[in-house]
Structures are given as C-alpha cells and as structure tokens.
C-alpha cells in the first residue's frame, strides 16, 4: 500500500488545494477536482467569495437537501444483525494475502476458520482521519469483505450517520455511488458522473459555496462490469471528456480526476487486487460474526420461539463447517431461514431421515424447499404442497439457471434488464415468491433497476441445478456459450468437463459450483428435491464413477492446493467419505506414515481444515516425511497449533517451514518441532522467518542440536520480533555462549514471557549473563534452567537479579548443584522479591541448613505459591522449620517435600501446621520415611483442616494403624479431592478401612491404593465397596 508521508509545513498551510485554471471553478466538478484554493479557506470564507453566485444560506440549503435525499435512499437498508456494534470498527490490514487474492470466498472463510488476521482496529468515525499526529488523511481507502459480509450495509450505515452529523464531520459532501449505478453507463465524463446521479444537488454552479473536502464512495468494485486496467488506461485530466466508465474510475483512483476528493472503495478481496497497492493509502477489513453475534442474529430471526431458536443454535454449533460459514452474516441468515423451515417441516415422516442437513447442498436444498413453499412471502396463507409447485421450481431453475451459470463463468454477479432479456428471463416471473427468495431487485441511485442473487452461493446453487438438468439433453459443452464444441454426450462426460474447468480456474470461482453439482448426486439431496427439482433416482448410478473421477483429479507429486481440498469437499457433498475416514483412522492410530498417495495427502489437508480435533491442535508427530510435509505446506499456513515432533526432520525441512512462517497468510500461533534433527542451519532458517512473522507466539525446539550458533540466530531475531511469547530450547547444547546471546536479546525484547533452557550446560557463566538481563528485562515471566550445572555462584547472581526484577513469576533451578550456601542466597531473595510465585529447587544439595534458611524466608514472603524441595537431603529439623513457617505463611498453596527423609517428626511438624494453615492446598510427601505415628498425626490434622485438596503419601510404610487414622479423618474431612496411598503397606485391613470410610465422604474424587498387596479378589471387593460408598470417586487398584 502507498505509504503516508509526513505533511510538510507548506502542504499543511495549503491544505487540499494546490491551485489550477480559474475557468473550472464554476462547477461542482471544479470543486471536486480540487481547483482553486478552497483547502486553505473556511466554509464561511468560501460563501463570501466574489465568484460565488450564492450566499451561505444557499450552500446550507443544498447540503441539507442532499442529506435528506441520502436518508430517503438508505432508510430501511439495515438488515438483521444490524451494524451498530460489529461495524462500529474495522480491522486495519496491510494489503491482501495470497489467499484473498486467489481463492473463493468460501475457501477464505474455511481456511482461516472464520477468524481475521491479528490487526489493529479503527473506529468508523475515524476511518478517514490520520492515524497519528504526523500522518495525513488517506485519499484512497479500500474496505474488503467476502460476499455477504455487509459491505453495502456498512456504506449505508455510514451514509445514514453522516447525514445525521454523527460521523465524517470533516466532509461537507458525501457522494455514495455503487458499481451497479455505474454499470448502466457506457461512457461518462467527470462532470456528469455526479450530477446525473445526484440531480438534487442542483446546477454545477451551486457547488462553489460548498466547503472543500468531499468523500466519494464507490461500493462494490467486484460488481464492476469491466475489470479495471491500470496498466493500459490512458490518463485523462479533462473533467468534461467522456471516456469509458472503467477508464473514468481508474483516473479518479489515480488522482488524475478529483485529486482532492477522498475515495472509499468497497470490494470482495479478490476484486480489490485490481488496484495497485501503491495507490491505496488505507485498507480495512470487515470482521465476521463472533459466537455471540451469530446468536443475536438468529434471535432476531426467531424472537418469539425459544424452542426453535435453541434447536437452530444447537445445529449450527454442532457442525463446525456450518458454524464457520455462519460468521458471514448473509450466510447466517440463509442458514437460519433454511433450518427454521426444516423445524416446521420435520413433522412429516417422509423427511425424518433427511434432517438435520449434513452437507452444504442439503442445507440449500432445504432453502429451496422453503422457497417452494412460499414461506415468509405470504403470511396467513397455507403453504402449498411441494408437488403443486414442482413445475414452478423447474421453470425457475430453467429461467434463472442459465443466467446464473454463465454469470459465474464471466464473473458477472449483477444483472440488468438487457441481461434478463438476453437469457430469456421472463421479468414477470421475477415478481413471484419463489424467485424473490433467490433474486433481489434493487433500484439504484441512478433510478435504474439491477438484479442480483441474494447471496453468491445461491447463484452457484442455481447454476449447478441448471447444469445438472441441462447435462441430460446437451450434446455440446455447456461451458461454451456459443454451443460450438466437440460433441459431449451423457451426464458423466459433462460432469468431467465441469470438474476439469473447476480445477483449471485459478481463482476458484467454480469451486462451490462443483460442490453443489456433486451434492445433487447424493441420495439425501435426491430425496429432498425429488419431484420438485430432480427426478427420483436421477443420475444415482453415476455416484461411484463420479467419486472415482473426482479422486482422479488429485495431482500426483504436487503440493496440495485449494483445488485439491475442494475435491474432498465435493466427495463430502457426494457422501463418499471412505478416503477421509481412512485418514482419520490413521491419525487416531498414529499410522499416517503408511498413507503416501496424493489422495491421502489431500484428505489430510482437508482434515487439517475441517476437523474439530485439528482445530484445537494438528498433531502430525511421528508421521510425516519431508515429501509429505512439502505437499502439505500451503495448507499448514492456516493451522493454529501444529505439532511436528519426532519426525526426523533436518535442516532442509526448516527452510520449507521458514518460508511458511514468513508468509503473509500465516496463521500458525504455536509450533512444536521437538525431538527432530535440527542443527544451527535449521535454527537460522526459522530465525529469519521470525523477523517478519506476526502470528507465532510459541516455538518449541527442545531435543534438537541447534548449538550456540543456532541460539545466536534466534536471539538476534528476538531483538526484532514482537509476537513470540514462548521459546523452548531444552536439550540443544547451546552452552554458556548461547545463553549469553539469549541474555543479550532479553535486554531488548519485551514480548517473550516464557524461556526454557533446561539441559543446555550453560553453567555459572550463562547464569550470570541471564541474571544481568533479568535486571533490565521487564517482560519475562517464566525461566526454566533445569539441569544446567549451576552452582552457588550462578545462583547468587540470579538471586541478586530477583531482588530488582519485577516480572518473573516462575523459576526452575531443579537438578543443579545448589548447596546450603546457595540456599542462603535464595532465602535473601525471597525476603526481598514480591513477584515470584513458583520456585522449583528439586534435586539439589540444600540439606537442612539451606532448607532452614528458605523456611525462615517463607515466613516473611507473601507472594510465593509453589515451592518444590524434592530430593534435597532434607531431614526432620528442616521440616520442623518449614512447619513453623506454614503456621505464619498465607500465600503458599503447594509444598513438595517428597524423597526427603523427614520421618515421623517432620511429618508431625507439618501436620501441626495444617491445623492452623488455611492456604496450603497440595502437600507431597512421597517416600519421606513416614510411618504409622506420622500418618496418625496427619489424620488428626485432616480432621480439622478445611483447605488441603491433595495429599500424596506414596511409598511411606504407614501400615494398618496409619490407614485407620486417615480413614477416620476422611469421615469428617470435606476438602480433600485426591489421596495417594500407593505402596503404603496398607494390606487388606487398611484398604477396607479406607474404603468403608468413604461412605461418609462425598468430596474425594480420586484415590490410589495400588501396590498394597491386596490381591485380585480383595481389589475387586474394595473397588465395589468404594463404588457403592462413593460412586463419584475414581479408584486405582
């Protein structure tokens, strides 16, 4: 897009006007052309200029007439699910993606799963204002949206608000035109462009009194009869010269005509690509419905029938493909109408097996039946039987179908009376209720009449129905309008021709047409439309052959493209699901590696797009070769979460993935490449993509071999990247040098929240570098330094940083070499730091001295919620210190002391604390040398405690007496949810005690009694007893 330049002082003083020949100041076009010096004059000054034949009152009167005229045109133009909230702001986007330029609107919605690109928003009332103090207002703005998204509704809403003085207050004049208006003219000059369509403005001389800034709206570029050609259009600067309309529009956009007028164009995405990006100052996109707006839209359709509303909502939410398409407002309304008719018609036993609709063609078949019944057209009259209007339905398809079909071929979506006559359409037929459900008649601002299908998909459905019927008797290629072609006989021959044409159409404009054509062969659609649109059993014998023909369209040894995925959509419409089902089963069983054919690759790409499971996370671990991945690359762009672990991918694959992540279309948010064979070269390829990628938030590379050089490349990217929030580099041998590079990046990066560097041998040198970074970093929240040979020196540096750092919430230092001296440093930091919530010191060398120091700090600390001290050679004295700390601490919710020989004395100290502590919810005491005495005291504490939810005593020989004490506690305890008594020497007696006690406890959700020498028969008996006493509790025996 064209870059907005900073206004110079001279430009700011001149405003919009730059001066031009005086003889053109007499007309409205002179003003719109920016001639004279109006830009630097106030409206009042303009009214008093000597050249003006009118005073201020005349100017105001003309503008008021114009506002009233516009209000009368747009009144009632707002449809269901009005724009007030959704259209109050638009998404600011930076140009068009390849998907938007090349693919069908349905494909765009399906591939992106109904979601827009991450983007800033701009409020409607600021749409034409500068975005900053140093920028200028845009001259050419484009707003894009797929068919049915509400572009025309947006324009009408804006015009209505402007006429009421609520938006666009900088514009003294707003002139909304549609390409439906412009298509009625062969040639126009700039003078006539405005005055012929807005006669109420008056003579051109009236315009002299109008203030300088005006907005010209060109709505519906995709409906322009002739494509705009900016390369070969001759420049025209004469406002009185008549030129073809497409040349006129091209010159207006270029600024040769009306250079000072702001231009606002709306268009479907693919058509907007006609305008060179260098001419566009601002591009915005209309976002689709969210879940709540879909609900509101349907509520507006069924305000008085809650049962119907609930059923329609349940159908939309149950079918992911249907839900995604309902993010398009027009499709949502169409779906609501069809499902509403289905609800009212489902009492018929003959239709019991035909609902709810499973495919797009079935949904539109129900819509067709609704149109046949005249529902919603003549209220109060009984709907006629379908059999009575079968002839009308076929006549409608025959009348409009040829128009719709050839319109698709020519990219023609608006039709005029001459088009209707050319295709033999009876205009009287268009007044009927049946046609009104498919075709809408609109009087344009130029008082001409235009017709268009209610939604693009309805044009495609009617075109497919026409082709389906015409193929029975056609002897020439139906795609050749002249009828001159090699003879083509039989439905299968014509279907093959349609499939070939659809596969060859680079813009995908025949994709949905082919889906509908395939769907008309399905048994359910045939049953729905039999007698009205289709003959019973018509063409059903071709289903298997058509399925084979479609699969044969899938290209071998090529990347899976949108056309290939559309073939799978066609098979779905045909209700031929064997191919997709085989790939689904392979994904579930982890056997994808065995499916190597092109059809399987296409089916996998299709599932990545439509599967509920893949919508959450596309897990392709242990299943892909480089070749298969390469064929899927175009479709991986749109996966939100992608797992590619353990695929033996090497550096060349990273080059491919880097190209995907660098794409403007990329929607990948999380990608995992763990346990592959990626070296520094692969890491460099990924790092290059991070320099431009704006979607990725999580990158997992653990278990590779990127080394210090790979870490350096990623660190350099982090200095620029502003979207990545999580980076996992465990087990990558980055060493102290790699840690130093990451530390340098952290000093500049503000977006990274989580950094995992475990098992990288960074040592004390790397720790010190990271500590220096933590002193200045204000973004990192979680740092994992597990198993990195960090000793007391490194810990001291890190703890010194924690005394000043204000963002780190979680720190893992497990499996290092921290001694009691390091424990002292940790304790000092905990007394000072007020942000850290999770501290993991598992498997270090703290001993009692270090743990006691930490216990003293826990007394004072008010933020730490989780403390892991497992396997630190802690004994009773340290446990006693921790117990005393728990009596005062009010923040710690989880304490892990497993594999420390704290014994009964230590357990007693912790138990005493539980009697008064109200914060601890999880206590882990596995293999802690606790016997029956310790268990008894813990039981007494549980009888009093009301907050502990998890207690793990696995591997402690508490015996039967300990079990009885815990059982007595369970009878009265109301907080415990999980209890682990695995390998605690309970025996049959102890297990029975616990099982019996559960009859009075209805809160325990999980209990583990494994490894207690109960035997199979005893296990069955105890399991049954627990099921009887506590049916909601899960037991592991």
N, C-alpha and C positions, 0 to 999 in steps of 0.2 A: 504494500500500500504506500501511497505517497506520504512522505514524511512531512509533518507540520513544522514549518520554520518559525523561529522566533521573530516576532514583529520588530522591525527597526523603528527608530524614532520617526523617520519620515513617513513610513507606512502607517504608523499609529496616528500621526497627525492627519493623514489623508483619509483614513477610514477606508471605505469601499471604493469611492470614486477616484478615478485617475484622469478624468478629462477626456473629451472626444468632440467630434464635429457638432456644432450648435444646432444645425438644422434638424437633428433627430431628437431633440429634447421635447418635441411636441406630442409624442405618443407614449402610450403605456410601454410599448416595446423599447422606447428610448430609455425609460427609467430602468426596465428590467435588464437592459443591456449595460447598465451602469454608466451611462454617459452623463456628463455634467459633473458637478461637484457636490452632489447631494450627500455623499458619505460624510462630509465634514459639517453638514448643516443640520440643525434641529428641524423637526417637523414644522415648528412654528415659522421658522425662517423660510422654509420651503413654501409655505402657504402664502407668503408675502412677496415672493419673487416677482419681478415685473413681468416675466414671461408667463406667469400662471394666469389663466383666464378665470380661475375660480378662487374663492376665499376658503378659509378654514372650514366653514360650515359645509361647503360642497364636498370637500375631501372626507370629512367625517361621515357625511350622508352616504357617499359612495361606499365607504368601508362598512358601514352598518348594513347597507343593502346586501353587500357581499356576504357578510356574516350570516344574515338571515337566510339568504339563498343556500349557503352551505348547510346550515342547520336543517333546512327542509329536505336536503338531499340525503343527509346521513341519519335523519331521525328514523328510529326503528331498525337501524343497521346492526345493532349489537345483538349477538346471539346468545344462546345458552352458555353458561360458564363465562360470563362477561369478562371484560379485560381489566376491570378495576384493580385487581390485585396482581394477577400474573403479568399483565402488560404494563404495569407501573414502572418496570425497569427492564432493560435489555442487557444481554451479555456483550461485552466488548471483546471482539476476536481479532486476531492478526491474520487476516487473509483466509483463504479457503484451503481445506485439506484435500488430498487426493481422493478420498472417499466422497467428499461433497462434489467434487468436480466430475467424477466419472461414474457414479453409481446411482441407481434408482432410489427414490426417497424411502421406500420400504427398507431397502438394504441399509441405508444410512441409519435408520432407527434401530433395526435389528442388530447391526454390527456394533453400534455404540450402546446397546441395551437401554435405549431411551434416555441416556444421560448426555448432557452437553459437556463441552470441554471446560476444564478449570479456567475461569476467566473472571475479570472484574466486571462489575455491573455499572450501568449508567442509568440514572433516573430519566423517565420520559421528559420531564420538564427541563432536563439539562442535556438533552440529546444533541442539540446543535450549539452548545456552548463550549468554550475552551476547557480542556481537562486540567489545565494548570495555569498559573499566572503568566507563564512565559510562552504559552501556545496561543494560536489563533483559532477562531471557529472553523469548523470544517466546511468546505464548499460542497464537495460531493460525498454524500453518506449513502451507504447501502445497508439495508436490513434484510437478512436472509431467514428463511424458514421453509421446511419441507411443506409439501402440499397439505392443506388443511390445518396448518399451524396457527393461522389467524393473522396473516399479514394485512389483508384488506380490513379486517376488523380493527387492527391496530391503527391503520391510517384513519379510518372513520372515527375512532375514539379520539385520536389526536386532533382531528379537524373539529370535532364537537367541542373538545376542551379549549381549543384556540378560539373558536367562535364565542365562547363564554368568557374569554380572557383569563383562562387558568394556566395555560402553557404557551410557550413560544411568544412571550410578550415582546421579544426583540423584533419579531416580524410584524410589519404593518400589513402585509398581504400574504395569504397562504393560498396557493392555487393547486388543488388536487386534481390530477389527471390520471386516467387509467390507460393502459395499453389497449384495453377494449375500446376506449374512445378513439385512440389514435389509429387503430386498425381500420377505421371506417374511412380514412383519408388515404388517397394515393400520394398526393403531394401537398405540402403546406409550406408557407413562409412563417417566419417567427412572428410577424405581425398578426397573422390570422390564427396562430396556434392558441393564443389566449382569448382573443376577443370573440372568435367563433364559438368557443365552448363556454365562455363566461359572458354572455351578452349583457347581463345585468350590470356589469362594471361600467358600461356606457361607452361613449366615444373615446378613442385613444387619448385625446387631449385632456380628458379628466385626470389622467394619471399623473400629470405634472405635480399635482398637490399631494401625492402620496409619498410618505417617508421612504427612505432609500431601501431598507432591507426587506427582501421578499423571499418566500420559500416556494419552490416548485416541486410538487410531489408527483412522481411517476410510479404508479402502482402496478405491479405485475409484469416485470420485464420478461418472465418466462412465457407470457401470452403474446409477446410481440410477433406480428405476422412474419416479419423478415428479420433474420439474425443481424445483429449489429456488427459491422465490419470496420474496425478502427484502423486497419492497415491500408485499406484501399479507398476509403471515403475522402473525397476532395474537400478541403477546408472551405467554409463559407462564413463570411462575416457580415453579409448583407441581410438585415432583418426583413427586407421586402422581397427577397428572391425565393421563389417556390422551388423546393427540392423534395426528393422522396422523403417520406416520414422517417425512415431509419437513418438517413443522412442527417436530417434535422436533429434527431435525438443525439446522434453521435457528435455533432458540432456543439450542441448545448452542453454535453458532458465534458467535452474537451475545453469548453470555455470560449470558443470562437463566437458563440452567441450567448447572450445573458451572462456575461462573465462575472457580474457582481451578485447574481442570484444564487442562493443556496439550493442545492439539488438533493432531493431524498428519493432514492430508488428502492423499491421492494421487489424481491425475486425469490424463486426457488434457488437453492445453492448452485446447481449445475449451470443454470442460465446466467447467473451473475458473473460467471467466469469469462463471459464475453468482454467485460470491461477490463482493460489493463489495470493491474494493481497500482501502477504509478499515477493513475488518475483518481484513485479513491483515497480520501482523507480519513474516513472513519467507517469501519464495518462493524455492524452489530448483528446479533442473532436472537431470535425469539426462542425462549426456552419452552419446552413442552410441559404438560401437566405433571405434577408430582402426585403421590398417592392420595393426599388429601383433596387435591383439585379434581382428580378422577371421581372421587366420592361425591364432591359437591356438584359436579356436572350431572351425574346420574340422579342425585337427589332432586335437582331442578327438573329432570325429565319425569320423575315419578314422585311428586311431592306428597301424594295422598295415599300411597300404597307401600307401606313399610315392608310387607312380606315380599312384594315384587322387588323392591329396592335391595333388600338383603340377598335375595336369590341372584339378582344380576351381579351384584358386587362379588358374591362368592364365586360365580362363574369366571368373572374377569380375573380375580386373584388366583384362582386355581390353575389357570392356563398362562404360563409365563409368556409365551409368544403373543397371546392376546393382550395381556397386561402391558407389554412393551409398546404395542401399537396404540393402545389407548392413551399413551402420553401425547398423542396427536389429537387435539380437540375434535376435529371433524370426524375422525375415525371413532373416537369415544362415543360421540352422539349416534353415529351409524350403528355401532355395536349395541348401544343401549336400546335403540329402536328395534333392531332385529331380535335381541333377547327378550325385550318386552313383548313382542308379538309371539315369540315362542312360548313364553309363560302363559299367555292367554289361550294358546292353541294346543297346549300339551295334554288337554283332557282327551283328545282323540286317541283311541287305542292304536289306530294305524300308524301314529307317529311316535309311539312310546320308545321305539328303539333308535329314533333319529335325533334325540337330544340328550345332553347338550351338544352343540356343534364342536367337533374335534379339529376341524381344519378351516382355513380361510374361505374356501369355496363353500363349505357347508354354512358358514355364517352368512355369506352373501346370498346363498340360496334361501335362507330364512328371510332375509331382507326382501328378496324378490317376491316371496310368498306374501309378505306383509304388503308390498305394493299391489299385488294382485287383489288382495282382499279389500283394498281401498282404505286401510286403517289409517286414521289420523287425517283423512281428507274430508269425509262427510260424516261428521259426528251425528249420532242419533239414528243413523240408518244401519240396518243389519248388513254385515259384510257378506257379499255373495260367495257362493261356493267356488272353489278354485276351478272346478270343471267348467263352470259357466263363463269364466273369463280366460280359458286356455287360449282361445283364438286371439283375444286381445293381447295376451302376453307374447305370443309368437309374432303377431303383427308388429308389436313394439320393438322386439329384437330385430326383426327384419328391417324395420324402418330406421331405427337408430343405430343398429349394429354395424352396418356398413360405414355410416358416418364415424362411429367411434373407432372402428378398426383402421380406416385409412387416416383418421386424425392421429392415431398413435404412430403410424408409420411416418407421418410428416411432422411429428412433434406439434400437432395443432390441437389446442385444448379449448379454444373459444370459437364459436361458430356464429355466422350471421345469416340473414335470410337467404342471401345468394348461395351460401354453402348448403343450406337446407334444400333449396330447390335443385341444386346440382346433384345431390344424392337422393333426390326423390322423396324427401321427408315431407309428409303432409302436416302443414302447420296447424291444422285443426286438431290433429291427433295430440299435439303437444299440450293442449289445454286439459287433457284427461288426467284423472287422479293417478293413473299408473305412471305416466311419463313424468308427472311432477315429482315423484319420488326419486327419479334418476336425473332429470334435467331441470335446470333453473333458468328462468327468463329474467333478464335484467335490462332495464332502460339505463343507458349510460348517461353521463353528464352532457353529452352532445345530442341527447334525445334520440339516439339510435338504439336498436334492440340487439342484444347479444345473448347467446345461449351457451351454457357450459354444463358439464356434468357436475352433480352435487359434490363429488369428490373424484379425484383422478382414478382411484381404484374402481369406482363404478363404471367409468369409461372403459377400463380394462376388462371388467367382468362382462359388460355388454358386448364388447369386441370379441371376447373369447367365445361367448354364446353364439354370436353370429358366425364366427369361423367354424365352430363345432357343427352348426347346422348346414352351412354352405358347403362344407367339405364333402357332404354326401352326394351332391349333384355336380360339383365343379369338375371340369375336365382340364382346366388350366390352373397355373399357380395363382393362388389368391393374393399373393404379395405383389403381383404385377398388375397394377391398376388397369393397364390397357388391355389385359387379357391375352396378350401375345406371349406365349411361352411354350416350352415343350409340354406335351400332354401329361397331366398328373391325374391318375385315377385312383380312387379309394381313399378312405379316411387315413389309413396308416401312412400313405405317401404324403398326404397334406400335413399330417402331424410331424413327420420327419422334416418337412420343409420349414414348419414353424419353429421346431427345435433348433434347426441349423441357423435360421435367421436370428433367433434369440441369442445363441451362443456367439454369433458374429457381431452383435450390437455392442460396441464398446461402452456405451453409456448405460447399458442395462435397461433401456426403455421398454423392452419386451419381456422382461423377467416375470413380472406379476401376471401379464397376459398369459405366459406359458404355464404359470402355476394354475391359473383358473382353467385353462384348457385341459390340463392334466386332471384337475379336480372334478371336471364334468364327467370323467370316466369312472369315478368311484361309485360303488354300489349305493352308499348312503345318499350322495347327491342325486343319483339317478332316481332313487325312491322319493326324494323330496320334490323333485321337479318333474316327475313322470306325469304326463297328461297336460302339463302347462307349458313347459319349455322343451322338455325332452320326451322322446318316445320310450316306453317301458323297455328296459334292457338294451337300449340303443348303444352300439359300439362296445358292449361289455366284453365281447370276445377278444377285443384288442388289448385288454389291460396288461396281460403278461408280455405281449410283444412291445407295447409302449414302454413298460418298465425296462425291458432289455435295451430298447432304443435309447432311452434316457441315460442308462448307465454307460452305454457305448459312447456317449458324448463326452465323458470324462477323459481328459487328455493324459496319456501316459508320459512319465518323465517330465513333468512340468509343475511349477508351483500352483497350489490350489488357489484359484481366483474366485471372485464373486459369482461368475457364471457357473462354476462347478458347484458351489454351495447352493445356488438356485436350483440346480438339478436335484439336489437332495430335498429341497422344499417341494419340488414337483412330485417326487416319489412319495413324500409325506401326504400331499394332496390326493395322490392316486391311491393312498392307503396301502402302499407297498413298502413295508418297514423292515424287511428281513436284513438288508445291508446295515442300516443304522443299529438294529438290535444286536447284530453280531459284534459291532464295535463297542457298543455299550457293555456287553458281557465281558469283552476282552479288557476294557478299562477297569471293571469291577474286580476281575480276577488277576489283574497285573500281567496280562498276556498280550499286550498291544504289540510287542516286538515281533510277534509271529504274523501280524497283518501288514503286508508290504505292498499290496496292489494299489494303484491310483484310486479305485473306488473307495477303498478303506481310508485312504488319506483324506479324501473329500468328505467322507462320513464323519471322520474325526474332527475336521474343521467345522463341519455343521454342528456337531455336538458342543464344541467349544463356544458356539454362538447361542444355542438354544437350550442347552441342558441346565436344569436347576443346580445340579452339583457343580458343574463347571462355572456357573455364575458366581458361586462362592469362592471356588478355587479350582483352577485347572491343574490337576496333578498328573504330570507326564513323567514322573520319575521312573527309572529302571525300565524304560520302554522305547526310547527313541534313538534312532541312528542319526548320523549327520544328514543323510539324504532325506529322511522323513522330515526332520526338523526344517530343512531347507524348503521342502514343498509346503510346509505349514506357515512359513514366515509371514506372508501377507495377512494371515488370519490371527496370528499371535498378537498383532498390534492392539487388538480390542479386548484381550483378556485382562481383567482387573488384577487377579492374583495368579501367578504362574510358578509352578514347581517343576524344575528340571533336574532334580538331584540324581546322582549316581547313574549318569548316562554315558560316562567315559568321554565326555566332550573335551576337546582340546582347543587350542588357540584359534584355529580357523573358524570354529563354530562361534567363538566370541566375536570375531569380525562380523559374522552374519547377524548375531544378536545386537551388536552395537549399531548396525545400520537400522535395525528395527527400533531400537530405543531412541535413535536420532530422528526418526520420522515425525513430521508434524501431526500425523494422525495418532501417534502412540498414546494408548490409554492405560498401559501397564503401570500399576501402582506398587505392586510387590513382586519381586522375582527372586527365586531361590535356585542357586547353582551349586549347592553343596556337594561335596564328595565327587568332584569331577577331576579332570587333569589339566587345570588351567594354570599356566605359568605367567611370568611377568608380561609377556606379549599379549596374552588374552586380557589381562587386567588393564593394559594400556588401551586396548580397543574399547573396553567398557568405560574407561575413564574419559575417553574422547566423547562418547555419547552423553556422559553426564554433563558435559559443558553446554549442551543445547537442550537436553531433555527437561521437560517441565511437568512430568506426570509421576515419575518414580519416587516413591517415599521410602522403600525398603529394599536393600540389596544384601543377599546372603551368599557369601563366597567361602563359608567355612569348609575346611578339609581339602583345600587345594594347595598350590605351591607358588603363590604369586611372588614371594620373596620381598626383599627391601625395595627393589626397583618397581615392582607392581604396586607396593604400598605408596611409593613416592608419586606414581602417576595418579592414583586415586586421591591422594592428599592434595595434589595440585588442582584436581577437578573440584574438590570440596571447597577450595578457596573461592570458586566462582558459583558453583551450584547452590541454589536456594530452596530446593524442594526435598532433597533426601533427608529423612529423619532417622533412619536406622541403617547401620552398616555393620555387618558381621564378617570378621576376618579371622575367626578362630582357626588354629592349626594351619597357618600359612607361612611359617618360618620367616616372619618379617624382621625379627631381631631388634636390637636397640636402634639401629639406623632407621628401620621402617617406623618404629614408634616415634622417633624424633620427627620424622616427616609428618606423621599424623598429628603430632602435637603442634607443629607449625601451622597446620591447617586449622586446628581448633582455635588458634588465636585470632583467626579471621572469620571463621564460619559461625553463623548464628542460628542455623536451622537444624543441624544434627542434634537429635535428642538421645540417641542410643548408640553406643560404640562397644563392640565386643571384640576383644583382642586376646582371648584366652589361648594358652598353649602356643605362644609365639616366642618364648625365650627372650623377652625384652629386657629382663634383669633390672638391676637398680638404675642403670643409665637411662633406660627407656622410661622407667617410673618417674625419675626426676624431671625428664623432659615433659612428660604428661602433667606433672604437678605444676610446672611453670605455666603451662597452658590453662590449667584449671583456675589459676589465679586471675586470669583475664577473661576466660570464656564465660558467656552469660546465657548459654543455650543448652549445653549437655545436661541430661537428667539421669542417665544410667551408664555406668562404666564397668565393664567386665574384664578383670585382669587375672583370672584364674590360671593357676599353673604356669607362672612366668618367672620362676626363680627369683622372686623378690624377697629381699631380706629386710632387716630393720632399717637400713639406710634409705632404701626406696620407700618404705612405709612412712618413715619420718618426713620425707619430702611431700608425700601425698597428704599426710595429716596436716602438715603446715598449710597446704593449699586449701584444705577443708575449713580451716579457721577463717578464711576470707571468702571462699566460694559460696554463692547464694542460690545455685540452681540444681546442683547434683542431689538426686533423691535416692539413688541406689548404687552401691559399690560392692563388687565381689572381689575378694582377695583370697579365695579359698585355694588350698593346695599350693601354698608358697612356703616360705621359711621364716615366719614371723615368730620371734621369741618373746619372752616376758618384757624385754626392753621395748620391743615394738608395741606390745600391749599398752605400755605406759603412754606412748605417743598417741595411740588410738584413743585412750581414755581422755587425754588432754583435749583432743579434737572434739570428742563427744560433749565435753563440758562447754565448748565454745560454739560449735556448729548448731544451727537451729533449722536446718533444712533436710538433712539426711534422714531417710525413713527406713531403708533396708541396708543392712550390713552383714555380709557373709564372710566369716573367718574360718570356715570349715577346713579341717586337715592342716592346721599349722602347729606351732610349738609353743603355745601360750603358757601351758602349765597353770598351776594355781595362782602364781604371782601375777601373771598377765591377766588372767580372768578376774582376779580380785580387783585389780585396778579398773578394769572395764565395769565391774559391778558397781564400784563407787560412782563412776560417771553416769551409769544408768539411773542412779538415784536422782541426779540433778537434771538429766536430759528430759526434754518434754516433747520431742518430735519422733524419735526412733520407734518404729512399729514392729520391726522384724529383726531378730538377732540370731545368727547361726554360729554356734560354737562346737559343732560336732567334731569329735576325734581331735581333741586338743590336750589330752593328758590331764584333764581337769578332775579333781577329786572332791571329797566332801567339803573341805574348807572353802573352796571357791564356790561350790553350790550353795553353801550357807550364806556367803556374801551376796550371791545373786538372789537368794530367797529374801534376805533383808531388803535388797533394792526393790524387789517386786512389791513389797508391802507399801512402798512410797511412790513407786512409778505409776503413772496413769496413762501412759501412751503405748507401751509395748504390748502388742497383741499376739505375737508369735515368738516362742523361745525354743531353740533346738539345742539339746544337750546330749543327744544320742552318742553312743560309743565313747562315753566318758565314765570312768569308774567312780561315780559319785556315791554309790552304795545306799544303804538304808538311811544313814544320817543325812546325806544330801537330799534324798527324796523327802525326808521329814521336813527339812528346811523349806523346800519348795512347796510342800503340802500346806504348811502353816501359812505361807504367803497367800495360797489360793483361798484361804478362808476370808481374807480381807480384800484381796485384789479384785477389781471389777473391770479390768481392761484386757487381761490375757484371754484369748480365745483358742489358741493352739499350743499344745505342750508335747514335745517329742523327747521321750526318754528311752528309746530303744537301746538294748544291750548296755545298760547303765549299772549292772551289778546290784539291782534292786531285788530284795527277797520279800517274804511274806510280811515282815514288820513294816517295810516301806509301803507296800501295797495297802496295808490296813490303814495307815495314816492318810494315804491318798484317798481311800474310800471315805474316811471321815470328812476330808476336805470337800469331796464331791457332793456329799450330802448337804453341804452348806453353800457351796459355790453356785452362782447363777449365771455365769458368763462363759465358762470353758465349753467349747464345742468339739474340740478334737483332742484326744488323749491316746498316745501311742506308747505301749509298754512292751512291744515285741522283744523277745529274746531275754526277758527277765524271769527268773525262776520264782514266781510268786506263789505257786502251788495252790492247793485247795483252799487253805485259810485265806490267802490273799484274794482268791476268786470270790469267796463268801463276803468279804468286806466290800469288794467292788459291787457285788450283786445287791447288797443291802443299800448301797448308795444309789444304784440305778432305780430302786423302787421309789425314791423321792426326788432324784435329780430331774430337772426339766430343761436343761440347756444342752447336754451332750448330744452330738449328732453322729460322731464316728468314734469307735473304740476298737483299738487293735490289740488283741491278746494272743497273737500268733506266737507259737513256741514259748509259752509261759508255764509249761508243766502243770496245766490245769487238771489233766486226767478227766475221766468220765464224771466224777463227782463235781469238780469245779465247773465243768461245762454245763452240767444240769442246773447248778445254782444260778449261773448267769442266765440261762435260757428261761428258767422259771421266773426270775426277777423281772423279765421284760413284760410280763403281763400287766404290770403297773406303770410301765414307761412307754409313752406313745410318741416320744420325740426322737429316739435313736433311729437313724436311717441306715447305718452300716456297721456291722461287727465282723471281725476276723478271728476265727477260732482254729485256724489251720495249725498243723504241727503239734497237736496236744495229745497224740496217742489215744484218740477216742475210738478208732476203728470205724469200719464202714457202717455196721449196724447202729452203733452209737451215734454216728454222724447223722444218719437218716432220722433217728428218733429225735435228736436235739434240733435238727433242722425243721422237722414237723412241729415241734413244740414252739420254736420261735415264730414260725408262720402263723400258728394259732394265737400265740400271745401278742405278737407284734407283726401283723400282716404287712405293714409298710416298711419293715426293716429288712435290708438285704444282708444275708449271712454267707460268709465264705468258710467252708469246712475243709 
